[in-house]
Amino acid sequence: MKPQAVIKREFVDRDISWLHFNYRVLQEARDPDVPLLERLKFLAIYSSNLGEFFRVRVAHHKNLAKLGKTTKKQLDYNPKDLLKQLYHIANQQLDEFNKIFDQQIIPELRRHKIFLLSHLETTETHQPFLEQFFNENLLPFVQPVLLLGDKIKPFLNNSELYLAVLLQDKDPLIQGRHYAVVKIPSDHLPRFIELPGDGDKHEVILLDEIVRFSLKWLFPGYDIIESYSIKLTRDAELYIEDEFTGDLLDKIKHSLIKRNIGPASRLVYDEAMPKHMLQFFLKLLEIDKDDLTPEGRYHNNFDFISFPDFGKKNLKNKVLRPIEYAGLPRGCSLFDRGNEEEHLLCFPYHSYEPVVQFFEQAAKDPAVSSIKITQYRVSKKSRIMDALKLAANEGKNVFVFIEVKARFDEANNLAWGEELEKAGVKVRYSFPGLKVHSKTALVTRKEGDETVHYAYLSTGNFHEQTAKLYVDYGFFTSDEALTAEISRFFNFLENIRLPNTGFKHLLIGQFNLNDEIHNLIEFEKDQARQGKEARIILKLNNLQDYDIIQLLYDASDAGVKIHLIVRGICCAIAGKRGMSANISGMAIIDRYLEHSRVYYFFHGGTEKVFLSSADWMARNLHFRIEMAFPVYQQRLKQIIIDNIDYQLRDNVKSRDLDHKCYNQYRRDEHKKKFQSQIEMHRYFRDLNRDWLQQLASAATQSK
């Protein structure tokens, strides 16, 4: 499948662009050069992504389609037409997904003596194990329901797995077939169970198949004709009407209760299911035929992320061990004024330990008087959160702004908020109508007669687990110009009081972010019109804001060379003559999730570089409080520029976003392979080694 970007006016539709992003994930699963178990992981990620897409974006368009004619006329598109396109593309991709799994992954697993068995492939030697597993594990959770016409309507929980069962009476005098539903309790039990065996052969059975095997015991008066897996996806939108009055927190808590009983947005079913049975369940579950998604025998394929590896390291990526950053080794404190004023780390190439240590040391340091931090997504188990509780117990002033509208993390964030409040932390929650998406922290410390501020700014969340998988920058600074503005930023969050003066260094959403981005692009455009060198490089997760894209088109027309590195949604049309000829677009999908946002502007040779939490989407630029921060120190700035150059040189994992060759790998058989994530790990390793050598040399000379 070679997807072509579907163009609406002069932009690619955001949801179609997102489906093309998810297809890039599927490409990794199809690539034979990717280790086998990593390919299985990419199938899992693709499946998880698509499930969320249906719960959020498809549900959104379905609700718009239900609006009255007068209201729908105000939209600039027809929701029903778009839904047809989205379903068509998704179904094409799912067909390819099934072929990859059945025709490539399963045979390759068998070649490596890993066998994924159906219940029909089990033998008599497996029987005692399966019976014991049923009696000891399955029986309390399977919830079998015999459906008697329209008299019984089972409620299917969102995204949970069920078997739709076709039965027939054992008594030959009783005619007719029956239907039933049985839960596959993957929310309580492991999805993959290794069967007992000998030798180097590994036999694995899915929980689904053990449930199929057990149907004869669940319905003893019936013959089991066949069973088919089904899954209902429910609308995940919270439908919170943001107002400037009322208790927003209570609204979100109330909406969380409703989430899992929201309206159905699609029914995922085994495409082998007979039509009469499908029609029965459509009517029973009140699903429209347009909301059907055919898949293979198994659903919730994200569970394949936990497929056992049986110690076969050769079937996985070679581990790239996180580098211990030489500037802040274990036990070293950032608060030691002998350290450099600024430090730049890049995760997961660097260990996340210096960030955790920053908060743990601040919590214990008697000279530290306050810690302030924003939280968008956080681990369920977090040393950073534990450090904040400790700091409050130590009598420090601790302030945490928690964004409880972080989709799918609301419950976890609320739980942490309540726990922090109990520990004496001052907690403030979401603003009505806005999300606080900035990833920022500020520590205040008394040093002699001075009060010194230490800041940590990041492109990613304060999340110890995702820091192992997401590529993000972390920046430590005690630069007074920056920390003074960060202090004003926190004063606004804490006291809801507008700063008396503007921001000269930081770009803050709702204050100057959008305007300054426009100014920086306009400057490059003016430079190009004067015949001077003009260049913009943008590394983003998503590019969707139509005003900004139009400005990039205008800059391209003026002669500005623009390079886009966009992992996800890219609504800009790159490389089109007469509109965006000077814009090149690319995306990288590899072992780590590219999450950092970098804005580079040549700016007459002074090279302005910003790191940011903000993508260039309407929601980020207009409805969120984001932060972009400059990197002034030339050595650190050059590291970022080098990293960007590595990505632009990638000829292994990069895809074109040019409108003529959309999603094609950028590979050149005549050039040496250059895989940016592998090379960046080597880059930081070598940089660290050189730094350690310089420190050792300086120490020797001082003696």
N, C-alpha and C positions, 0 to 999 in steps of 0.2 A: 504494500500500500504506500503510495506517495502522495500524502495530503497536500493540497494546494490551499493557500490562504484564501478565505472567502472575504472579499472586500466590500465594505459598505461605505459608499462615498469615497473618502480618501483615507479611510482607516479600516483595519481588520477588526471585526467584531470581537469584543473581549472574551466572550465565552467560547467562541470557535477557536480563538488563539490559545485559550487555556487547554482545550482538547488536543491541540497540536503540540502543546508543551507535554501533556501527559503521554502523547504518542512517542516523544523522545525518550521517555522512561521505558516504554515498551520496546523501543529499538535496542536498548541495552540488554533486555531479556532475550532478544533475538540474535544478538551478536555472538558468534561462536568463539571470538577471542576473549570474551568475558568468562571468568571461571564459573563452572556449572552452578554451584550453590549461590553465587552472586546473581546469576541470571534469575534463579528462583526468587531471590530477594526483590529484584526489580519487578517481577510479576506481582509480588505482594504489595509493593509500593504503588504500582499502577492501580491495582484493585482498590486499595484504601483511598487513593486520591479520587477515583471515580465515584466511590460511594459518597464521599463528602460533597463532591460536585453536585450529585443528584439531590442530596439533602438540602443544599443551600441554593445553588444557582438555578437548577431546574425547578425547584419548588418556588423560587422567586418568580420565574417567568410564568409558571402555571397560575399563580395567584394574580398576576397582572392580566393573564388571558381571561380571567373571570370578571374583570371590571366591565362596567357598562360601556356602551359604544361611545358616548360623549367623552368619558374619561380616557378611554383608549386612544381616542383621536389626538390627545395631547402628547402621546408617546411618539418618538421618532422611528418606531419600528413596530412590526406586527408580532406580538409574542407567540402566537400559534405558528406562524411561518418559521420563526427562529427555533422553536421547540422541535419542529420537524427536522430541521437541519442538524440540531444537536443530537437527536435520537439516531439519525441516519449515520452520522460520523461515529458516534459511540458504538453503535451496533457493528459497524465495519471493523472498528478496532477490537471489539470483543470477539469477533469471528477470528481475527488474527491471533488474539490472546489464546484462544482455545487450541488453535493449530500449533502455536509455539509450545504449549504445555503438553499436548497429546503426542505431537509428531517429533518434537525435539527434546524437551526436558525429560519426559518419562523414559524414552529409549536410552538417553545418556545416563540417567540414574541407574538403569539396569546394567549398562555396560560397566559401571563402577560397583556392581553387586549391591545396589540399593533398590529394593523392590517395594513399590507402593501398591498394596493389594486391595482389591475390592472384597466384599464379604463372600462373593462367589468363588474367589480364588483361594480362600482359606481351605485348609485340609483338616482331616480328623485329628491330627496332632495339635492343631490350634484350638479345637473345640473346648477342652477343659478350661483353658485360659479365658476364652471369650465368655463362657458361662459364668465363671467366677467374677469377671469384670462387670458383667451385667448385674449380678446379684449384689455385689459389694459397692458398686460405684454409680451405675446408671439408674437403677430402679427409682431412687427418690426424685429424680429430676426430669424424666422424659415426658411427663404430662400427656398421655395419649387421650385424644378426643375423637370419638366417633361422631361424624356429622350426619344428622338426620334431616336432610333437605334444608329448608330455611329455618328450622326450629332452633338450631344451635349455631351461633356465630362466634367463633373463637377470636380472641384478641391476640394479634401477633405483635410482639414487642419489636421496636425499631431495630433493624439490622441484625436480629438474631436468627439463627438457623432453624428450619423446620423441615420435616419430611411430609409431603403430601402422599398419602397412601391409597392405593386402589385395592379394594378387598372384594371377596365373594363368599357368600355363605357356604359352609362345608356341607350343609344339608342339601342334597340334590333336588329336594321337593320345593325348596325356597329359591325363587328366581330373583335375579337383580344383582347389581353391583353396588358397592358402598364406597364412601370416601372417608378418610380420617386424617388427622393432623397429629404429628408427634414432634416434640421439641428435641433438637440436638443440643444438649446442654454444654456447649463450648464455653459458656460464661462461668461454669463451675469446674470443668474437667479439661485436661490437655487435649488439644485437637489431634495430636499425633501420638500414637502408642506403638512402641516397638514390641513386636511379637517375639516370644522366646524361640531360640534357635541355636544352632551350633555352627562353628566355622566362621569364615569371614563374610558370609552372606548376611545382609541386614534386611529384615522384612518389617515394614511399617504399615500400619492400618490407620485410617482416619477414624475419628470418633463417629463420624457420619455412618461409616460402614458397620461399625459395631452396633449402632442403633438399627440399621437395616437388618443385620443378622438377628437382632432380638425381637423383631416385629412379631414373630410367630408366638412368642410368649406374652406379648402385650395384647394381642387379639386372638385368644385361643379358639373362638368359635368361627373363625374365618380363615380362608385361604388367602395368602398374600399374593396378589397378581404382580404388582410392581410398586416401587416408590420413587418419588422425584423430589429433589431438594427445591425449596422455595425460600425467599427472603423478602420482607416488606421494608421499604425505606420510607421513613416518615420525615415530614418537613421539619428542618432544624432551625428555621428562623425564629427569633425570640419574639418578634412583633411587639417590641417595647416602643411606645410613643414617647420619645424624649421630650420632656417638658421642663420648664424652669421652675415648676412648683411640684410639690409631692415628693415622696421618698423613693428615689430611683432604685436604691438598694433593695427595698421591699418588692418593687416591680420585677426586678431580675430574679430574686428568689422565687417569686410566684411563677414566673415564666419557666424557670428551670423544672419545676414540678410538672408543667404541661408538656415539656419538650418531647418526652418519649411517648406521648399519646396524641401527638400532632397528626394532621391529615396525611394520608399516604401519598407519596410522590411517585412511587414506582413499585412494581412487583418484578423481582428477579426470579426466573424460573429455569428449570432444566429444559433445554430445547427439545429433548426427547419426549416430553410429556404429551400424551395424546390430546387432540383438540377438544374432545368432549369434557375431559378433566380440566383443561385450562379454562374453558367457558364456565364450568361450575365454580371455579375459584375466583374468576373475574367477578361473577355475580355475587358470590358470597362475601367477598372482601370489598365490593363496591369500587372496583378499579376499572378505569377506562382502558380500552385496548391500546390506545396510544401510549399508555404508561407502562407497557410491558418491555422488559429487557431479557432477551434469551441469553443464557450462558450455558456452560457445560455442566458436568455432573456435580461440581462443587462450587459453593459460593463462599463469601468472606475469605477470599484468597489471601488477604493480608496476613492471615495466620501462618502462611508459609514463611513469614519472616523468622519464625521460631522452629523451622524444620530442623531436625537433628543433623549434625554434621558428621557424627561417628568418628570424630578425630581425623577426618580426611582433609588436612590442611591444603593439600594440592588442589582441592575443589573450591578454595576460597582465595580472596586477594591476599597477597603477602602483607603482613601487618606492618604499618608505618608507625613506629612508636613515637608518642609525643615527645618533643624536645624540651628539656629543662632549660628554660630561658636564662641565659648567663647573666643578664642584668639584674635579675631578682631570684637568686638561688634559694632553695629551701632554707628557712631559718633567717634569711635576710629580710630586714624591714624596709619598706618603702619610705618610712618616716625618718630613716637615717639620712640626714642632709648631705652625707658624703655621696649618696647616689645621684645619678643624673636627674634633672628635673622632669624628664619625659621618657616614657617607655612605650614601645609599640609591640604588641603581641598579635599573632595570627593563629587562631584556633581552627582545626584541631592539630595543626602542625606543632604548635606550642602546647605544653601542658597548661591546663586551666588552674593549676594550683596557686600561682601568684595572685589570682583574683580572689580565691577563697581565703588565702592567707591575709590579704589586705583587710578583709572584714574581721577575721578572727583576731588579728593583731590590734586592730582599732578597738575591738570590744574589750580587750584586756589592758590596753595602754592607758595608764592613769592621766596622761596629758591630753588625751582625746576627750573633748566635751560633747560632740554631737556627731551623729551619722544620719545622713538623709539619702533616700534611694527611691527610685521608681521601679515598680514590678508589673510586668505584663504577662509573662509566663514563667513559672518556677517549678522546680522538681517537687514531687510529693515528699521526698526526703532530701533536705537541703541543708548543708553545712552553713551556707550563707544566712538562711533564715534563723538557724540555731544561734549564729553569732550575733544577730540583731537582738534576739531575746536575751542573750547573755549581757549584751551592752546595756539594755534597759535595766536588767537586774543589778548591774554595776553602777546605776545612777546616771547614766549618760542620757542625753536628749536624743531619742531615736524617732525619726519620722519616716514613714513608709507610705508612698502613694500607690495604691493597688488598683489596677484597671480590671474591674470585674466584668467588663464586656468583651474580654478576649475569648472569642468563640471556641467552644468546647473545653475551655479551661476555667469557666466561671465558678463551678463548684469547688475546684481545687483552690482558686484564688480566695474565695470567700472563707474557706476553711482556714487558710493561712492567716487571713485578716483577723479572724476571731481569736486564733491562737496567739498572734502577736499582741493584740489588744489585752489579752489576759496577762501577758508578760510585762505590760506597762508601756508598750510601744504606742506612739501616737499614729493612728492610721486614718488616712482619708481615702475615700473611694471615688469612683468615676464621676466626671462632670456630665450633666445632661447634655446630650447632643454632640459630645466630643469623646474621642478615645485618646488617652495619653499613651503614646507608643514609644516615647523616648526611653533609652536605656542609659540611665545616668545615676551616679552616686557622688556624694560630697562628704568628706570627713574634715572636721574642724579640730585643730590641735593647738594647744598653747606651748610655745617654744620660747622660753625666756620671757622677754617683754612683748614678743610678737605673737599674733594669732595667724596661723598658717592654714590654708585650705589645700586639701589634696582631693583631686577629682579622678573618677574613673568613668570613661565614656566608651560606649560600645555600639557596634552595628547589630549585636545580637542580645538575646535575653540573658538574665542572670540565672542560668539553667545549667547545672553541672553535667547533666546527661547529654543534652543536645550539643554542648560544647565539644563533645567527642565526635560529632557527626556533621555539624554545620561549620562552614567556612565563614568566620567572622573576625573582625579586628577588635582588639581591646586596647585602650589608650589611657595611660596614667599621666597626669600632669599636675604640677603645682604652679603653673604659669598664672601670675596674679591677674592678668587681663582676662584670661579664660575663666578662672575660678570665681572672679567677682561677678561675671555674668551668670555662671551656674548658680551662685548663691541667690541672685535675683530671680532666677528661674524657679528655684525651690521655694522662695518666699511667695511667689505667685501660687504655686501648687498648694502650699500649706495654709496660706491665709486668704487665698482668692483675692489678692490685691495686685493690681496692675503695676508693673515696674515704673518708677519715675522717669527712668531714662531708657532709651532703646538699646538694642543689641548691635554692637559693632563687629563682633567676631563670630558669635554663634548665629546660626540660622534656625529660628524657632518657628514651628508651625503655629498659625494663628497670629503671629507677629510680623515676621519679615521673610520667612522661608520662600514662599511663592514669589514674592516681588524680587528678591535677590537672585533667584534662579533665572527669572526673566531678564534681569539686568546683566547677568553674566553671559547669557546666550546673545543678548543684543550687542554686548561689547565685542564678542567674537565675530558677529555679523558685520559690525562696523569696520573691524580690522580687515576682514576679507575684502570688503568693498574698497578699502584703501590700497589693496594689493599686498597687504602684509600677511604673514603666516597666521592662520587661525585654525584651531583644532579643539575638538571636544571629544572626550571619551567618557562614556557612562556605563558603569556596571550596576545593574539593578536586578531585583527579582521580577519586577513588573513595570511596564511602561504603558500607560493608558490615558493619561490626561490629554484631552484633545487639543486644548489651547497650547499646551507645551509642545505637543507633536507638531502642530501647525507652525509654531515658532522654529522648531528644528528644521522643518521643510523650508522655511524662509531663509534660515541660515545656510542650509545646503545650497539653495539657489544662489546665494551670495558668494558661495565658494568655500564655506567652512567645511573642513574635513571632519566628519562625525563618525565615530565608531561606537556601536551599541553592543554591549555584552549583556543580554537579557535572558535570565534562566527561564522565566515563566511567561506571563502574558506580554505580548508585544503588539500593540495596536498600530504601530508605525509601519508603513510600507517602505522597505529599504530598497535602494538601488533602482528606483523607477525614473526613467528619463523624463525630464521636464518637471519633476516634483521632488525627488529625493536622490538624485544621481550621486551626490557626495556622501550619502549615508550608507554605511555597511552594517549589517547586523549578524550576530552570531549568538549561539547558546552553547553552554557546556553542561552535560550531564555525566557525572562520574561517581566514584565511590563516596564522595562527600557532597553534601547539599551546598551549592553556592548561595550563600545568604547575605554576604556583605554588600553594602551599597557604597560606591565610590563615584564622586563627581570630579572630573579633571577638566580644567580649562587652561589652554596655553597662555592666555592673558598677556599677550605682548612679550612673552618670554619669561615672565615671573612665575609661571606655572602654579596656579591655584589648585589645591587638592583638598577635598572635603570627604570625610567619612560620615555616614549617616544611618539613622534608623529608617529613613523615609524612601519608599519607592515613589515613582512619579505617576501616581494614580490620583484621580480626583479625591478619593477618600483620604489619602495621606496628606495632600496639599491643602485641602479645604476643610476637612472634618476631623482632623487629628492634631494632637500636640506632639510634634516630632522635633528632632534636633539633628542638624548637620553641623559638624565641628571641623574647623580648619586644622591642618597639620602644617606648622610653620618650620620646624627644624628640618634643615635640608637633608640630613642623613635619613631621617624617618620618612620624609616625603619621597626620597629616592627609592626606598624599599617598596612603597606602595606603587610607584611608577613601574618598577621592575616587575612586580607581581602582575600588574595589568598587561605589561608587554608579554609576559609568559602566557597569559591567557589568549592574547591575540595571535600568538605563534602556535597555539595548540592545533595539531593536525591528526589527533587520535580520537578525542572525545568532543570536538566542537562540531556544531551543525550550522549551516547557513540559514539565515533568516531573510535572505534576499528573495524578493517576490517571484523570481524565475526558478530558483532551486531550493525551495522551502524544505527545511529539515533534512537536507542531504548532508552526509558527513563531509567535512572539509579535509579530505585525505589526498595526499600527493605521494605516489609511489616513488617519485624521483628524489624526495627529501627524506632525511632521517626522521624517524618518529619522535614526536615531541608531545608528551602527555603532561599538561600543565600542572596537575595536582601532584604527580610524582616529582616533577622538576622543582616545584615550590617547596616540597619537603626537603629536597636536597639543598635548595637555596638557603633555607633557614638553618639547616644543619651546618652548612659551611660557614654561614654568617656567625653562628654561635661559636664554632671552633676558632675562627679568626679573632673574635672578641676575647675569648678565653686566653688565647696566645698573647694578645695585646696586654691584657690585665696581668698575666704572668710576667711579661717582659717589663712592664712598668713597676711591678713589685720588686723584681730583681734589681732594677736600676736604683730604686729608692733605698735599697740596702747598701 
